[in-house]
């Protein structure tokens, strides 16, 4: 739910959207639904998979690829490639995914390639599903590839910008306890390589290679006369009029929420993301008011209890398209009077290096009770470990920084800014201990026995 003036950084519309569209209608006409049959090997686009199935050939689909529609089903791609067609989706005006887990539990997809859909894999509802050993690449929202429905001067464009439901390699919507493991997730966008969206709790994202997810939120060059001048994926619906989102909003892994709790992102190799390597997004704590002075929509829950553990993150950068380019971040994007930064998360034993901005960024606005432990942050273009300070206006603090956090045994060197930075005076109530930094902005960053660093 990004892009507003209440945006946290991206544009995604949450709605009860039909997930099948043209491809499902085609499947029904062909009579290819499995509906309780034994495992089949020859499948068609839009087919509902209701028993364990092994593909026997590659498949290219104009809309949705395959729909897992039963519990405890295995879809074995068997080394084959499931491909989408952006031009066909543009003609139909329908976001589509390669594989959709439709409200099921205990099902699995594994061992193949999914490419050129709006999202490669979507898990929507249900719980306890698995994605293993899948290459998910080049899944980009069709509006960006074709320019269709992306004209900023088109009818109603200012009031109703394009709505992008999908734009990820793998997206989990309102689903718990899923496992995304040992996969390659490359060049997807404009949202992320892997996203955990809405109330998605207890999911595991582990041992994946996540690379080059840096798709720009604009139409491709020469797609139409407005190419390169406008962002595309905004958000709207029940949340009121929104903007079109950030020019660069693509992350390697994003815990988007709201209300995404107790997820584990661990042992992944993440490189060359556009906005962040790993991000825990903020939440709308104070909704804007309508003309009657009432909240336009309910306040959202925090994204808390998440663990970011033993990941290697490097080379985040947007080539100047956005000022944010952090390795690991708790983000504070959106209006300061509306959006709060997530709290109660743990970032532990990660290596975050060679990113355009900070190695680890802890957003302010009162974010608290986070733990940042035994991370290594070297050779970043900003600070190694940066803790945001308070917002000061006319000499008066109007919002606190990140406070009451524990920052223990972190190390960093060779960063262009400070190796360790706390924007709160005397570190406020943040506890720094056992830091091994070169340059710091406050002695307290080195801990109780530290000596004064640069600044």
Secondary structure, DSSP 8 states (H G I E B T S, - for coil): --SSTT-SS---------S-HHHHHHHHHHT---TT-S--S---TTEEE-S-EE--S-EEESS--EEE-STT-EEE-TT-EEEE-HHHHHHHT---EEEEEES-BS-EEEEEEEESSSEEEEEES-B--EEEEEEEE--B-HHHHH-TT--TTSTTTTTS--B-S--EEEEEES-BS-EEES-EEES-BSSEEEEEESS--S-EEES-EEE-----SB--TTSSTTTTT-B--B--GGG-------S---EEEEEEESS--S-EEES-EEE--SSEEEEE--EESS--B-TTSSBSS-------S-EEES-EEE----TTS-S--EEEEE---S-TTTEE---S-EEES-EEES-SS-SEEE--TT-BS-EEES-EEES-SS-SEEE---EEETTEEEE--SBS-EEES-EEES-SS-SEEE-SGGGTT-EEES-EES-BSSGGGG-TT------
